[in-house]
């Protein structure tokens, strides 16, 4: 577990890495806490080194998009190159690890068409890899029931059940997901049973996962769920039912279920990943945990010493002692993916920058004409994506015009017609239930902003480059929390997915060592 000069194999190494990140981030709060919608209104480009912005405003779009990945150009200012290189050195590596070398007994097997039915490419890759890792962990700690936390439609749970023959319980807050999981598992089990009959195999068909519908709100709830006797194949539980304690009777299938547990979570959102790690530490029956987090923007955060000790960040005593907090904007920024930026391509990147320009210019309109609306931090929803799709459809319908206009998409000019901006504003007014004043000159607002539109791409890219470092800080905090528990816990952190397919690819894997 190493990134350039930093390592996290021990608690002291992890703390050193965390301290270096915090020291680097503290002077950059103006950038981390900026709202790009206020780019023109607050003249945010003036907060960034003038030499950087002067250089990047003339840079090729494809090079701008590579900044979050740590890529620099020879002609850039030395201070800018140092900034990007430091970001890269502080970020946890995302290249997919050689799992067979790093973990014992891992054999990533392709999924059959029956098991992969309904999965897109991303989900199929994730389930293939994670199921093999979880199975390896289960085999290393002894026979255990896998608890799939935040199981969604049960893809991971079903592969662990039917392909790897493990006992599995799938927990999700959505009753619809539970019903989908059960129906899909029944179809898969029917297929496996048919195949066994045809082959004359005397082997028993694997059991389908047991599903539990429950919103996991705390470590105590998840601990209760790991001990609930499963009398039916589908349980719908609430907090009150869990507080009554486990039921006394057991079904025959439950009696055969291993009492040891392994927690697994594929992109368990926000605090759910944190709850899994705490449950592992507090519940002796849980022998291991494999957690891949996501949605850092949904993490709860300790704001003061009097705040709840069970917040999602920080977890570790080491980071708590440093007194550093992220804040909502930083948690949002931690979700940015360098791989997603680099894969955009020139056209998509320019469209992305254009939409940021439109939204920031619309903020000027709100500031001048609707200050009372601006005070409520309005959201115009998914207008940007809808607007982008409209432009893409128009381009496909008029390829000859597209060929001519490509000359005008150069980053240096980044000119946009006021008519496109006006359409964007009209749609935004509609979404906010605002009337469009007849005397409002939108073209004048756009002309005022247009002189600086070529700066929004560089600014947003520099800011997005902080995302991998912020995510690294969150991940190292979780790692150090486990390292602080002593030598009875073996913990590692690995990027197990291909980051170009699944950017949130870092797994925290921890096991209890036998006394």
RODRENMAR-552313 format. One line per field, with one value per residue (C-alpha): x, y, z. Coordinates in steps of 0.25 Angstrom, whole numbers. Example, Ala and Ser with C-alpha at 12.3 -4.5 7.8 and 13.67 -1.06 7.14 Angstrom:
BEGIN
xx = [49/55];
yy = [-18/-4];
zz = [31/29];
***
This chain:
BEGIN
xx = [0/9/8/21/28/16/12/1/5/6/-2/10/12/-3/-3/9/2/-11/-3/4/-10/-16/-3/-5/-20/-21/-16/-26/-39/-43/-42/-49/-60/-63/-76/-74/-88/-82/-70/-74/-81/-69/-58/-53/-41/-35/-32/-23/-9/-10/2/-6/-19/-11/-5/-17/-27/-19/-17/-23/-36/-30/-19/-28/-36/-23/-20/-28/-20/-7/-2/6/12/26/23/14/19/28/19/7/15/19/5/-1/11/9/-6/-2/8/-2/-13/-15/-12/-24/-18/-24/-16/-11/-21/-14/-1/-7/-18/-17/-27/-33/-38/-46/-56/-65/-80/-89/-100/-110/-103/-100/-114/-118/-104/-97/-82/-79/-87/-82/-68/-70/-78/-68/-56/-62/-69/-56/-49/-60/-60/-45/-47/-58/-49/-38/-46/-54/-68/-76/-89/-87/-95/-97/-100/-107/-109/-118/-124/-115/-105/-93/-101/-106/-92/-87/-98/-99/-85/-77/-87/-86/-98/-102/-112/-115/-119/-125/-134/-143/-154/-155/-140/-143/-155/-146/-135/-144/-150/-137/-131/-143/-140/-126/-128/-138/-128/-117/-127/-130/-115/-113/-125/-120/-106/-110/-102/-106/-101/-111/-115/-109/-118/-123/-119/-128/-133/-135/-142/-137/-131/-118/-117/-106/-96/-106/-116/-106/-101/-115/-117/-105/-111/-126/-131/-136/-149/-154/-147/-151/-151/-156/-151/-151/-144/-155/-154/-139/-140/-148/-136/-134/-146/-144/-148/-140/-143/-135/-128/-124/-119/-109/-105/-91/-91/-78/-81/-73/-78/-78/-82/-81/-82/-90/-94/-89/-89/-93/-78/-74/-85/-79/-65/-70/-79/-67/-60/-71/-77/-69/-77/-72/-59/-56/-61/-59/-64/-64/-70/-76/-85/-75/-84/-94/-84/-88/-77/-73/-74/-69/-65/-79/-84/-88/-76/-82/-81/-76/-63/-54/-53/-39/-34/-22/-29/-39/-26/-22/-35/-37/-51/-55/-69/-79/-72/-60/-68/-75/-61/-56/-66/-59/-52/-39/-42/-56/-49/-39/-49/-58/-51/-50/-64/-71/-61/-64/-79/-77/-69/-80/-91/-83/-82/-97/-100/-90/-95/-110/-105/-102/-116/-122/-112/-117/-132/-135/-127/-137/-137/-122/-122/-129/-117/-126/-124/-128/-127/-122/-124/-109/-110/-124/-117/-105/-114/-122/-109/-104/-117/-116/-102/-106/-117/-108/-94/-90/-93/-85/-73/-73/-75/-63/-54/-61/-60/-45/-43/-36/-48/-59/-70/-84/-96/-105/-117/-112/-111/-124/-130/-123/-128/-143/-142/-136/-147/-157/-151/-150/-165/-160/-166/-156/-157/-159/-149/-138/-126/-120/-111/-104/-102/-95/-87/-82/-78/-73/-60/-56/-62/-49/-44/-55/-50/-36/-42/-51/-41/-31/-42/-46/-31/-33/-44/-34/-26/-39/-44/-30/-32/-45/-40/-27/-36/-44/-31/-25/-37/-35/-20/-22/-30/-17/-10/-22/-27/-21/-24/-21/-26/-26/-31/-38/-46/-41/-43/-47/-59/-62/-55/-59/-50/-43/-46/-43/-41/-40/-39/-39/-26/-28/-23];
yy = [0/11/24/30/34/31/17/12/-1/3/13/22/22/25/36/42/42/48/59/62/63/72/81/82/85/95/107/103/104/116/106/94/102/110/108/108/114/127/127/139/146/145/146/133/132/144/134/125/128/138/131/118/123/131/119/109/118/115/100/89/84/69/74/82/69/61/70/62/50/57/60/73/79/84/98/100/109/101/104/98/86/84/86/75/66/68/64/52/47/50/41/27/19/15/5/-9/-17/-31/-38/-52/-46/-38/-47/-63/-72/-61/-66/-56/-65/-60/-60/-69/-62/-67/-60/-47/-45/-30/-26/-14/-15/-7/-16/-29/-25/-21/-33/-43/-37/-34/-48/-55/-46/-48/-63/-63/-56/-65/-77/-71/-69/-82/-85/-72/-66/-54/-42/-33/-19/-10/-22/-14/-24/-35/-37/-39/-48/-57/-59/-63/-72/-79/-79/-79/-87/-78/-76/-61/-51/-39/-26/-14/-3/-4/-15/-14/-18/-30/-34/-33/-41/-52/-53/-53/-63/-72/-72/-75/-86/-92/-92/-98/-109/-112/-113/-123/-132/-132/-136/-146/-139/-143/-130/-121/-108/-96/-88/-75/-63/-59/-45/-35/-22/-12/2/1/14/10/0/-6/-9/-16/-24/-28/-32/-41/-49/-49/-64/-65/-72/-68/-66/-52/-43/-29/-22/-9/-3/-6/-21/-21/-15/-27/-35/-48/-58/-71/-81/-85/-92/-104/-96/-85/-96/-100/-86/-83/-74/-67/-55/-47/-33/-29/-16/-12/3/4/19/29/25/11/7/13/5/-8/-5/-1/-14/-22/-17/-18/-31/-43/-52/-43/-49/-41/-29/-25/-11/-2/12/23/35/43/55/47/45/51/59/62/77/79/71/70/64/50/40/31/41/36/45/45/31/29/35/40/49/53/58/67/75/75/75/74/81/78/84/76/63/66/69/55/49/54/44/46/34/40/54/47/39/50/54/68/69/64/73/85/83/81/94/101/96/101/114/115/111/121/132/129/131/145/147/142/150/163/160/150/151/145/132/132/133/119/112/108/95/94/79/71/82/81/67/69/81/73/62/72/78/64/60/73/70/56/61/72/65/75/87/80/78/92/97/88/99/108/99/102/105/118/125/116/125/122/128/137/129/116/123/129/115/110/122/120/105/109/119/109/99/109/114/128/137/142/158/164/175/165/166/152/154/166/157/146/157/161/147/142/149/140/126/121/121/113/100/101/106/94/84/90/89/75/70/71/61/48/54/57/43/38/45/39/25/26/30/17/9/16/13/-1/-1/6/-7/-14/-27/-35/-29/-31/-20/-16/-6/-9/-4/-16/-11/-5/10/13/4/7/19/16/4/4/-8/-8/-22/-26/-40/-44/-52/-65/-64];
zz = [0/-5/-13/-17/-4/5/10/19/24/39/47/48/33/31/40/33/20/26/32/19/12/23/22/7/7/18/9/-2/6/-4/-15/-8/-3/-15/-23/-37/-40/-34/-44/-51/-40/-30/-40/-35/-45/-38/-26/-34/-38/-50/-57/-56/-62/-73/-77/-76/-83/-96/-94/-102/-96/-95/-87/-77/-75/-71/-60/-49/-54/-51/-65/-68/-80/-81/-84/-72/-60/-51/-39/-46/-50/-35/-31/-40/-36/-22/-23/-30/-20/-9/-15/-13/-26/-34/-43/-42/-33/-36/-27/-29/-24/-13/-8/-6/-13/-22/-35/-43/-51/-62/-59/-67/-75/-65/-54/-61/-67/-65/-62/-70/-72/-60/-51/-57/-55/-41/-37/-44/-36/-23/-22/-24/-13/-3/-6/-3/10/14/11/19/32/32/28/30/25/16/20/7/13/3/-6/-17/-26/-21/-32/-22/-13/-24/-30/-16/-14/-27/-32/-20/-11/1/11/8/14/6/13/6/11/-2/-1/-16/-17/-8/-17/-29/-22/-18/-32/-39/-29/-32/-47/-45/-35/-45/-56/-47/-43/-57/-61/-49/-53/-68/-63/-53/-43/-28/-23/-15/-23/-15/-6/-11/-2/9/8/19/16/27/27/34/43/53/57/67/56/47/59/62/48/48/59/55/53/39/40/26/13/13/25/26/39/45/57/67/63/64/78/83/81/73/72/79/69/57/44/39/29/39/48/37/35/40/52/47/38/28/24/9/3/-12/-12/1/2/11/26/23/19/32/40/34/39/53/53/50/62/72/68/71/61/49/45/33/25/11/8/-4/-1/-9/-8/1/0/9/20/33/40/54/55/69/81/86/73/71/73/62/51/37/38/44/49/54/67/60/50/61/69/57/58/43/37/22/21/11/-1/1/3/-11/-17/-12/-22/-34/-42/-50/-59/-62/-66/-75/-82/-86/-99/-105/-110/-97/-89/-96/-94/-80/-78/-87/-77/-65/-72/-75/-60/-55/-64/-59/-45/-49/-54/-41/-33/-40/-42/-32/-20/-11/-19/-19/-4/-4/-12/-23/-31/-45/-45/-57/-67/-71/-76/-83/-90/-94/-100/-108/-114/-117/-124/-132/-136/-141/-149/-156/-158/-169/-159/-149/-158/-161/-147/-141/-145/-135/-123/-120/-105/-108/-112/-106/-112/-109/-115/-106/-112/-106/-93/-94/-96/-84/-75/-80/-76/-63/-60/-63/-53/-42/-45/-48/-59/-69/-68/-82/-79/-76/-85/-85/-96/-88/-77/-86/-93/-79/-75/-89/-88/-76/-81/-85/-71/-65/-71/-65/-52/-50/-55/-44/-34/-38/-37/-22/-22/-22/-10/-2/-5/-1/13/15/12/20/32/31/29/42/50/48/50/63/68/70/65/66/53/39/29/15/5/-10/-23/-28/-40/-53/-50/-64/-62/-47/-42/-27/-27/-14/-4/11/15/29/37/51/54/61/76];
***
